[in-house]
């Protein structure tokens, strides 16, 4: 399986997991919390806390700069805390 195919497969598995949590009654905030917590815990297990924190800071900067703006339609200049 190519990297692109594997990425697509993994995306589908995450979608199925999230849909299952939603079907069980979990609110969106809890679903996101559980998925992020799992992912970050795996990052720490592999790379350690310091490297994980550094990588998460870089990801946060990319998000703040509008990394998802094309997908979500969000204006990158707008800011605010949702949760």
Secondary structure, DSSP 8 states (H G I E B T S, - for coil): --HHHHHHHHHHHHHHHHHHHHHTT--HHHHHHHHHHHHHHHHHHHH-HHHHHHHHHHHHHHHHTTTTHHHH---TT------
